[in-house]
Amino acid sequence: MAKSKKRKPQQQQKPKAAPVEASAEATVSEEAKEQSVSVATASVATPAKKTEKPKATPKAKAAPVVTKKRSRFMFFVDAFNELRKAHWPTRKETMRLSVLVFAVCVAVGAILGGLDFLFTKLMGLVLFGG
């Protein structure tokens, strides 16, 4: 097994040499690489120092909170106030929704009544031979 080499924060790696195409471009790119390397290595993170937290001092027990008992009458006052906040439908909405509920009840009742009648006749034929 080969040992992994760890780089120390103080050491700087030298940039790899790029093939030189033109002398002016090579000089500019080398200067840019040196600047980027120096900036990258200059901001090496150092471990943060741990500060010791002061030990918690035992707290004194808090005095019990004494609340005044509300009167029974306040329940009705609160209920009345909540009813005032509610959204109440108009007379027209109430009539329309009431008719809708009545129609749905009649339809479901007719369907269930028809199924009951059908199953009663079917069971009469099967059990009593009709």
Backbone as ProteinMPNN parsed JSONL, in Angstrom:
{"seq_chain_A": "MAKSKKRKPQQQQKPKAAPVEASAEATVSEEAKEQSVSVATASVATPAKKTEKPKATPKAKAAPVVTKKRSRFMFFVDAFNELRKAHWPTRKETMRLSVLVFAVCVAVGAILGGLDFLFTKLMGLVLFGG", "coords_chain_A": {"N_chain_A": [[0.845, -1.176, 0.0], [0.569, 2.142, -0.841], [1.716, 5.103, 0.671], [-0.29, 7.931, 1.286], [0.436, 11.169, 0.258], [0.415, 14.022, 2.134], [-0.142, 17.424, 1.761], [1.379, 20.137, 3.265], [0.03, 23.145, 4.73], [1.757, 25.379, 4.443], [3.402, 24.896, 2.281], [3.777, 25.483, -1.21], [2.401, 24.474, -4.239], [3.965, 24.086, -7.321], [2.924, 25.452, -10.385], [2.044, 23.5, -13.233], [3.994, 23.458, -16.163], [2.927, 24.981, -19.112], [2.679, 24.295, -22.608], [4.701, 26.385, -24.603], [3.536, 28.702, -26.806], [3.584, 31.268, -27.825], [5.814, 33.809, -26.914], [4.968, 36.149, -25.561], [2.33, 35.526, -24.768], [2.875, 33.374, -23.135], [4.292, 34.546, -21.036], [2.372, 36.218, -19.904], [0.403, 34.317, -19.164], [1.843, 32.788, -17.328], [2.313, 34.66, -15.303], [-0.31, 35.152, -14.528], [-1.01, 32.626, -13.596], [0.728, 32.371, -11.414], [-0.247, 34.394, -9.772], [-2.845, 33.445, -9.294], [-2.269, 31.088, -7.959], [-0.952, 32.045, -5.695], [-3.021, 33.477, -4.497], [-4.859, 31.453, -4.041], [-3.507, 29.77, -2.257], [-3.04, 31.475, -0.183], [-5.324, 31.765, 1.313], [-5.677, 29.738, 3.331], [-7.478, 27.672, 5.412], [-7.6, 27.964, 8.902], [-7.763, 26.037, 11.858], [-10.508, 26.67, 13.988], [-10.449, 28.225, 17.167], [-11.479, 26.693, 20.108], [-13.777, 27.912, 22.359], [-14.227, 27.93, 25.786], [-17.205, 27.12, 27.337], [-18.995, 28.797, 29.854], [-19.739, 27.205, 32.91], [-22.99, 26.098, 33.712], [-24.906, 27.773, 36.063], [-26.678, 26.777, 38.938], [-30.109, 27.332, 38.721], [-32.492, 29.324, 40.426], [-35.585, 28.153, 41.703], [-38.523, 28.95, 39.954], [-41.22, 31.001, 40.956], [-44.521, 29.739, 41.371], [-46.95, 30.402, 38.856], [-49.746, 32.288, 39.343], [-52.944, 32.273, 38.218], [-55.891, 34.1, 37.516], [-59.073, 32.757, 37.935], [-61.332, 32.385, 35.313], [-64.615, 33.656, 34.829], [-67.692, 31.81, 34.477], [-69.464, 33.007, 32.858], [-67.958, 34.303, 30.948], [-67.44, 32.413, 28.987], [-69.735, 32.363, 27.385], [-69.698, 34.949, 26.394], [-67.334, 34.883, 24.858], [-68.06, 32.896, 23.012], [-70.183, 34.174, 21.697], [-68.796, 36.312, 20.527], [-67.153, 34.915, 18.737], [-69.092, 33.856, 17.027], [-69.95, 36.185, 15.804], [-67.777, 36.721, 14.181], [-67.942, 34.784, 12.232], [-68.651, 33.706, 8.84], [-71.645, 34.316, 7.382], [-74.082, 32.898, 5.255], [-76.012, 34.4, 2.575], [-79.619, 34.957, 2.253], [-80.456, 33.999, -0.229], [-78.348, 32.259, -0.974], [-78.629, 30.382, 1.064], [-81.191, 29.271, 0.55], [-80.721, 28.126, -2.009], [-78.704, 26.213, -1.463], [-80.052, 24.624, 0.403], [-82.119, 23.513, -1.161], [-80.53, 22.05, -2.892], [-79.38, 20.139, -1.133], [-81.714, 18.787, -0.346], [-82.518, 17.695, -2.837], [-80.394, 15.952, -3.391], [-80.665, 14.169, -1.26], [-83.188, 13.009, -1.857], [-82.575, 11.766, -4.305], [-80.536, 9.892, -3.569], [-81.984, 8.396, -1.719], [-83.948, 7.296, -3.45], [-82.338, 5.699, -5.11], [-81.217, 3.871, -3.241], [-83.593, 2.743, -2.252], [-84.572, 1.538, -4.598], [-82.525, -0.374, -5.055], [-82.854, -1.924, -2.748], [-85.444, -2.957, -3.133], [-84.944, -4.446, -5.479], [-83.034, -6.372, -4.57], [-84.579, -7.661, -2.643], [-86.598, -8.919, -4.172], [-84.916, -10.572, -5.712], [-83.743, -12.26, -3.757], [-86.051, -13.488, -2.861], [-86.754, -15.033, -5.097], [-84.507, -16.734, -5.262], [-84.353, -18.058, -2.73], [-86.997, -18.932, -2.122], [-87.963, -19.916, -4.471], [-89.711, -18.605, -6.113]], "CA_chain_A": [[0.0, 0.0, 0.0], [1.35, 3.364, -0.928], [1.281, 6.138, 1.601], [-0.777, 9.138, 0.63], [1.227, 12.337, 0.649], [-0.404, 15.169, 2.51], [0.552, 18.676, 1.561], [1.264, 21.044, 4.396], [-0.529, 24.424, 4.29], [2.763, 26.372, 4.122], [4.043, 24.587, 1.014], [3.046, 25.866, -2.397], [2.673, 23.628, -5.38], [4.344, 24.842, -8.505], [2.031, 25.126, -11.486], [2.642, 22.74, -14.319], [4.361, 24.316, -17.291], [2.121, 24.801, -20.305], [3.518, 24.439, -23.805], [4.853, 27.785, -24.984], [3.216, 28.943, -28.211], [4.134, 32.589, -28.113], [6.523, 34.244, -25.717], [4.165, 37.141, -24.848], [1.217, 34.831, -24.133], [3.423, 32.524, -22.084], [4.651, 35.399, -19.91], [1.128, 36.657, -19.278], [-0.259, 33.19, -18.533], [2.619, 32.385, -16.156], [2.059, 35.632, -14.249], [-1.674, 34.926, -14.06], [-1.015, 31.392, -12.802], [1.408, 32.625, -10.145], [-1.156, 35.176, -8.945], [-3.951, 32.61, -8.848], [-1.754, 30.137, -6.981], [-0.676, 32.741, -4.444], [-4.308, 33.804, -3.884], [-5.492, 30.215, -3.586], [-2.817, 29.214, -1.103], [-3.013, 32.446, 0.901], [-6.525, 31.664, 2.128], [-5.757, 28.414, 3.928], [-8.306, 27.724, 6.614], [-6.967, 27.531, 10.139], [-8.799, 25.514, 12.761], [-11.047, 27.659, 14.922], [-10.173, 27.939, 18.578], [-12.682, 26.396, 20.877], [-13.898, 28.691, 23.579], [-14.883, 27.16, 26.838], [-18.471, 27.689, 27.779], [-19.07, 28.838, 31.317], [-20.624, 26.182, 33.456], [-24.307, 26.606, 34.089], [-25.117, 27.906, 37.496], [-28.011, 26.27, 39.276], [-31.107, 28.402, 38.748], [-33.464, 29.283, 41.516], [-36.895, 27.719, 41.237], [-39.436, 30.058, 39.7], [-42.437, 30.976, 41.754], [-45.647, 29.296, 40.554], [-47.76, 31.476, 38.299], [-51.129, 32.226, 39.825], [-53.839, 32.929, 37.273], [-57.228, 34.321, 38.035], [-60.041, 31.884, 37.295], [-62.317, 33.131, 34.538], [-65.996, 33.354, 35.195], [-68.414, 30.965, 33.529], [-70.161, 33.895, 31.952], [-67.032, 34.672, 29.873], [-67.567, 31.426, 27.906], [-70.811, 32.798, 26.5], [-69.227, 36.168, 25.73], [-66.384, 34.452, 23.835], [-68.812, 32.19, 21.966], [-70.907, 35.185, 20.937], [-67.821, 37.043, 19.711], [-66.738, 34.039, 17.637], [-70.206, 33.779, 16.078], [-69.973, 37.431, 15.036], [-66.697, 36.663, 13.204], [-68.242, 33.756, 11.225], [-69.25, 34.137, 7.57], [-72.997, 33.811, 7.279], [-74.555, 32.994, 3.867], [-77.201, 35.225, 2.35], [-80.866, 34.188, 2.168], [-80.474, 33.341, -1.536], [-77.42, 31.119, -0.897], [-79.211, 29.39, 1.967], [-82.271, 28.576, -0.169], [-80.154, 27.312, -3.088], [-78.008, 25.063, -0.876], [-81.061, 23.758, 1.02], [-82.767, 22.767, -2.251], [-79.538, 21.09, -3.378], [-79.301, 19.043, -0.16], [-82.959, 18.037, -0.445], [-82.5, 16.931, -4.09], [-79.427, 14.849, -3.242], [-81.267, 13.19, -0.348], [-84.235, 12.298, -2.594], [-81.928, 10.903, -5.303], [-79.878, 8.771, -2.886], [-83.063, 7.562, -1.177], [-84.555, 6.541, -4.547], [-81.383, 4.664, -5.538], [-81.156, 2.83, -2.213], [-84.9, 2.063, -2.241], [-84.617, 0.663, -5.777], [-81.633, -1.524, -4.816], [-83.484, -2.755, -1.725], [-86.542, -3.668, -3.787], [-84.354, -5.411, -6.401], [-82.434, -7.479, -3.826], [-85.658, -8.395, -1.991], [-87.184, -9.8, -5.191], [-83.91, -11.56, -6.096], [-83.629, -13.228, -2.661], [-87.302, -14.243, -2.857], [-86.659, -16.016, -6.18], [-83.452, -17.717, -4.991], [-84.642, -18.868, -1.544], [-88.319, -19.536, -2.088], [-88.265, -20.465, -5.776], [-90.585, -17.744, -6.676]], "C_chain_A": [[0.887, 1.235, 0.0], [0.803, 4.381, 0.049], [0.796, 7.344, 0.821], [0.023, 10.321, 1.155], [0.283, 13.483, 0.948], [0.433, 16.416, 2.37], [0.319, 19.561, 2.757], [0.743, 22.383, 3.898], [0.536, 25.443, 3.877], [3.388, 26.126, 2.755], [3.149, 25.007, -0.142], [3.409, 24.907, -3.51], [3.011, 24.507, -6.558], [3.399, 24.456, -9.624], [2.785, 24.385, -12.575], [2.889, 23.673, -15.494], [3.51, 23.965, -18.492], [3.026, 24.946, -21.52], [3.509, 25.894, -24.272], [4.596, 27.918, -26.477], [3.771, 30.292, -28.639], [4.735, 33.11, -26.826], [5.702, 35.251, -24.91], [3.012, 36.478, -24.118], [1.716, 33.975, -22.983], [3.755, 33.345, -20.864], [3.393, 35.843, -19.166], [0.469, 35.501, -18.544], [0.505, 32.711, -17.306], [2.382, 33.342, -15.006], [0.658, 35.431, -13.664], [-1.747, 33.674, -13.195], [-0.374, 31.617, -11.448], [0.496, 33.417, -9.216], [-2.293, 34.307, -8.416], [-3.497, 31.603, -7.812], [-1.521, 30.831, -5.658], [-1.976, 33.116, -3.736], [-4.947, 32.554, -3.311], [-4.82, 29.673, -2.339], [-2.804, 30.179, 0.068], [-4.215, 32.292, 1.821], [-6.704, 30.244, 2.667], [-6.51, 28.529, 5.24], [-7.521, 27.225, 7.815], [-8.057, 27.035, 11.074], [-9.217, 26.583, 13.769], [-10.746, 27.242, 16.348], [-11.486, 27.705, 19.298], [-12.679, 27.232, 22.144], [-14.665, 27.856, 24.592], [-16.152, 27.888, 27.262], [-18.474, 27.743, 29.298], [-20.067, 27.801, 31.8], [-21.918, 26.821, 33.937], [-24.424, 26.662, 35.6], [-26.51, 27.4, 37.823], [-28.985, 27.44, 39.42], [-32.047, 28.216, 39.93], [-34.811, 28.882, 40.938], [-37.809, 28.927, 41.09], [-40.685, 29.885, 40.555], [-43.598, 30.529, 40.866], [-46.495, 30.486, 40.11], [-49.199, 31.276, 38.741], [-51.992, 32.992, 38.831], [-55.218, 33.037, 37.89], [-58.196, 33.451, 37.253], [-61.094, 32.733, 36.583], [-63.725, 32.723, 34.94], [-66.654, 32.513, 34.106], [-69.157, 31.807, 32.496], [-69.285, 34.265, 30.75], [-67.083, 33.669, 28.716], [-68.608, 31.884, 26.899], [-70.426, 34.074, 25.745], [-68.268, 35.802, 24.6], [-67.091, 33.744, 22.688], [-69.568, 33.178, 21.088], [-69.966, 35.969, 20.019], [-67.337, 36.202, 18.531], [-67.841, 33.918, 16.588], [-70.318, 35.054, 15.242], [-68.9, 37.434, 13.951], [-67.002, 35.707, 12.055], [-68.842, 34.383, 9.977], [-70.621, 33.494, 7.459], [-73.473, 33.969, 5.843], [-75.787, 33.897, 3.774], [-78.438, 34.328, 2.268], [-80.924, 33.4, 0.854], [-79.557, 32.113, -1.54], [-77.994, 30.007, -0.036], [-80.31, 28.596, 1.279], [-81.708, 27.641, -1.247], [-79.479, 26.063, -2.524], [-78.984, 24.093, -0.204], [-81.772, 22.907, -0.026], [-81.806, 21.711, -2.79], [-79.419, 19.891, -2.432], [-80.556, 18.178, -0.233], [-82.975, 17.16, -1.7], [-81.534, 15.745, -3.994], [-80.002, 13.779, -2.324], [-82.347, 12.373, -1.059], [-83.607, 11.327, -3.59], [-81.274, 9.691, -4.649], [-80.922, 7.84, -2.288], [-83.714, 6.717, -2.261], [-83.63, 5.418, -5.014], [-81.34, 3.53, -4.521], [-82.468, 2.06, -2.124], [-85.026, 1.108, -3.416], [-83.724, -0.561, -5.607], [-82.234, -2.48, -3.779], [-84.625, -3.581, -2.334], [-86.009, -4.763, -4.704], [-83.781, -6.617, -5.648], [-83.492, -8.296, -3.09], [-86.309, -9.369, -2.971], [-86.211, -10.903, -5.584], [-83.78, -12.651, -5.011], [-84.912, -14.076, -2.552], [-87.276, -15.323, -3.923], [-85.656, -17.121, -5.854], [-83.864, -18.619, -3.832], [-85.983, -19.591, -1.623], [-88.754, -20.078, -3.45], [-89.447, -19.802, -6.449], [-91.911, -17.7, -7.027]], "O_chain_A": [[1.844, 1.331, 0.769], [-0.408, 4.506, 0.233], [1.395, 7.732, -0.182], [0.251, 10.446, 2.359], [-0.542, 13.864, 0.117], [1.583, 16.46, 2.808], [-0.814, 19.717, 3.212], [0.988, 22.735, 2.744], [0.257, 26.299, 3.038], [3.862, 27.072, 2.126], [1.925, 24.902, -0.068], [4.577, 24.568, -3.7], [2.401, 25.557, -6.759], [3.097, 23.276, -9.806], [3.974, 24.602, -12.808], [2.088, 24.565, -15.778], [3.383, 22.795, -18.853], [4.034, 25.65, -21.461], [2.464, 26.542, -24.328], [5.308, 27.349, -27.305], [4.362, 30.417, -29.712], [4.196, 32.861, -25.747], [5.737, 35.211, -23.68], [2.732, 36.821, -22.97], [1.042, 33.863, -21.958], [3.523, 32.89, -19.744], [3.362, 35.842, -17.936], [0.017, 35.675, -17.412], [-0.11, 32.271, -16.335], [2.26, 32.914, -13.858], [0.465, 35.528, -12.452], [-2.453, 33.649, -12.186], [-0.867, 31.116, -10.438], [0.458, 33.157, -8.013], [-2.667, 34.405, -7.247], [-4.243, 31.287, -6.885], [-1.849, 30.284, -4.605], [-2.038, 33.081, -2.507], [-5.512, 32.586, -2.219], [-5.499, 29.164, -1.448], [-2.581, 29.76, 1.204], [-4.138, 32.653, 2.995], [-7.754, 29.628, 2.482], [-6.207, 29.384, 6.073], [-6.858, 26.19, 7.75], [-9.166, 27.57, 11.071], [-8.383, 27.299, 14.322], [-10.784, 26.059, 16.689], [-12.464, 28.43, 19.112], [-11.704, 27.253, 22.896], [-15.631, 27.17, 24.259], [-16.159, 29.095, 27.507], [-17.997, 26.815, 29.951], [-21.099, 27.561, 31.174], [-21.933, 27.922, 34.487], [-24.083, 25.715, 36.309], [-27.434, 27.593, 37.032], [-28.722, 28.404, 40.138], [-32.342, 27.1, 40.357], [-35.135, 29.236, 39.804], [-37.87, 29.8, 41.957], [-41.131, 28.771, 40.829], [-43.646, 30.917, 39.699], [-46.725, 31.432, 40.863], [-49.787, 30.215, 38.53], [-51.809, 34.192, 38.623], [-55.648, 32.188, 38.672], [-58.138, 33.417, 36.023], [-61.666, 33.66, 37.157], [-63.975, 31.585, 35.338], [-66.217, 32.514, 32.956], [-69.436, 31.346, 31.389], [-69.801, 34.512, 29.66], [-66.798, 34.038, 27.577], [-68.385, 31.802, 25.691], [-70.795, 34.245, 24.583], [-68.372, 36.348, 23.501], [-66.761, 33.964, 21.523], [-69.59, 33.032, 19.866], [-70.305, 36.253, 18.871], [-67.133, 36.731, 17.439], [-67.557, 33.88, 15.391], [-70.741, 34.997, 14.087], [-69.076, 38.072, 12.913], [-66.38, 35.81, 10.998], [-69.458, 35.447, 10.036], [-70.741, 32.269, 7.444], [-73.303, 35.036, 5.253], [-76.496, 34.122, 4.754], [-78.326, 33.103, 2.218], [-81.391, 32.261, 0.833], [-79.934, 31.055, -2.044], [-77.862, 28.828, -0.364], [-80.36, 27.373, 1.409], [-82.16, 26.504, -1.384], [-79.665, 24.969, -3.056], [-78.773, 22.881, -0.235], [-82.002, 21.717, 0.192], [-82.224, 20.599, -3.111], [-79.363, 18.75, -2.889], [-80.46, 16.952, -0.187], [-83.399, 16.006, -1.639], [-81.842, 14.653, -4.474], [-79.836, 12.589, -2.593], [-82.412, 11.157, -0.876], [-84.057, 10.187, -3.709], [-81.442, 8.571, -5.131], [-80.765, 6.62, -2.344], [-84.007, 5.544, -2.031], [-84.09, 4.308, -5.284], [-81.417, 2.359, -4.892], [-82.455, 0.843, -1.938], [-85.527, -0.005, -3.262], [-84.118, -1.668, -5.972], [-82.133, -3.699, -3.92], [-84.739, -4.777, -2.065], [-86.538, -5.874, -4.721], [-84.014, -7.759, -6.044], [-83.326, -9.504, -2.925], [-86.544, -10.526, -2.624], [-86.622, -12.048, -5.773], [-83.714, -13.837, -5.334], [-84.849, -15.25, -2.189], [-87.739, -16.436, -3.672], [-85.906, -18.295, -6.127], [-83.735, -19.839, -3.939], [-86.081, -20.752, -1.225], [-89.838, -20.654, -3.553], [-90.109, -20.417, -7.284], [-92.378, -16.688, -7.549]]}, "name": "protein", "num_of_chains": 1, "seq": "MAKSKKRKPQQQQKPKAAPVEASAEATVSEEAKEQSVSVATASVATPAKKTEKPKATPKAKAAPVVTKKRSRFMFFVDAFNELRKAHWPTRKETMRLSVLVFAVCVAVGAILGGLDFLFTKLMGLVLFGG"}
